[in-house]
């Protein structure tokens, strides 16, 4: 594989890692905003707390993490990003099993924080692989 093609593939994976971090941040913001809006203003409960939003978010998070972090783990042979992200996805999945509210938000925020950390670790290891420091 040529260096240009190799760096192009790493660029795609890096974009997926960044997309995963963005999705995680939006998820955490959604949790916090939902609690604040519903508690303080009493609005948006039906839409903001719709279970479909959480299910679709988890599906997107799993797909992006599977491709970006799984691909990274295979490439740089470091399992820490994968393990950390999978722990985060487990917390996010657990959040779907509890009623809406603070407990769900806490589990989700822990989960998205761990998924984000997995993506950060993946990017750092990918950078080391690209520069020959694998």
C-alpha positions in Angstrom: 0.0 0.0 0.0 1.4 3.4 -0.9 2.0 6.1 1.6 -0.7 8.3 0.0 -3.3 5.5 0.1 -2.2 4.6 3.7 -2.5 8.2 4.9 -5.9 8.5 3.1 -7.2 5.5 5.1 -5.9 6.9 8.3 -7.5 10.2 7.5 -10.9 8.5 7.1 -10.5 6.7 10.4 -9.4 10.0 12.1 -12.5 11.7 10.7 -14.6 8.8 12.1 -12.9 9.2 15.5 -13.7 13.0 15.4 -17.3 12.2 14.4 -17.5 9.8 17.3 -16.3 12.5 19.7 -18.7 15.0 18.3 -21.6 12.5 18.6 -20.6 11.8 22.2 -20.5 15.5 23.1 -23.9 16.1 21.5 -25.3 13.2 23.4 -24.0 14.6 26.7 -25.3 18.0 25.8 -28.7 16.4 25.0 -28.8 14.7 28.4 -27.9 17.9 30.3 -30.2 20.1 28.2 -33.1 17.7 28.6 -32.9 17.7 32.4 -32.5 21.5 32.6 -35.3 22.3 30.1 -37.7 19.8 31.5 -37.0 20.6 35.2 -36.8 24.4 34.8 -39.3 25.1 32.1 -41.4 22.0 31.8 -41.1 21.9 28.0 -40.0 19.5 25.4 -40.5 16.3 27.5 -42.2 14.3 24.8 -39.6 15.1 22.2 -36.4 15.3 24.2 -37.1 12.2 26.2 -38.3 10.1 23.3 -36.7 6.6 23.6 -36.1 6.6 19.8 -33.5 9.4 20.1 -31.5 7.3 22.6 -31.8 4.1 20.6 -30.7 5.8 17.4 -27.9 7.6 19.2 -26.6 4.3 20.6 -26.8 2.7 17.2 -24.8 5.5 15.6 -22.3 5.4 18.5 -21.8 1.7 18.1 -21.4 1.9 14.3 -18.9 4.7 14.5 -16.9 3.2 17.3 -16.9 -0.2 15.7 -15.4 1.1 12.5 -13.1 3.8 13.8 -11.9 2.2 17.0 -12.1 -1.4 15.8 -10.1 -0.5 12.7 -7.6 1.4 14.8 -7.1 -1.5 17.2 -6.4 -3.8 14.3 -4.0 -1.3 12.8 -2.0 -0.1 15.8 -2.5 -3.3 17.9 -3.4 -1.5 21.0 -6.5 -2.6 22.8 -6.9 0.2 25.3 -9.0 2.4 23.0 -11.3 -0.5 22.2 -11.7 -1.6 25.8 -12.4 1.9 27.0 -14.9 2.6 24.2 -16.7 -0.7 24.8 -17.0 0.1 28.5 -18.6 3.4 27.5 -21.0 1.8 25.1 -22.0 -0.6 27.9 -22.8 2.3 30.1 -24.8 3.9 27.3 -26.7 0.7 26.8 -27.4 0.4 30.5 -28.8 3.9 30.4 -31.5 2.6 28.1 -32.6 0.1 30.7 -33.4 2.7 33.5 -36.2 5.2 33.6 -35.6 8.7 32.2 -34.1 11.1 34.6 -30.9 11.7 36.5 -29.8 8.1 36.7 -30.1 7.7 32.9 -28.2 11.0 32.4 -25.4 9.9 34.7 -25.0 6.6 33.0 -25.1 8.2 29.6 -22.6 10.9 30.4 -20.2 8.3 31.9 -20.7 6.3 28.8 -20.1 9.1 26.3 -17.1 10.3 28.3 -15.5 6.8 28.0 -16.4 6.5 24.3 -14.8 9.9 23.7 -11.7 8.9 25.6 -11.5 5.7 23.5 -11.6 7.9 20.3 -8.9 10.2 21.7 -6.7 7.2 22.6 -7.3 5.8 19.1 -6.3 9.1 17.5 -3.1 9.2 19.6 -2.1 5.7 18.7 -2.9 6.3 15.1 -0.6 9.3 15.1 2.1 7.2 16.6 1.6 4.6 13.9 1.7 7.2 11.1 4.9 8.7 12.3 6.6 5.3 12.9 6.2 5.4 16.7 3.8 2.5 16.9 
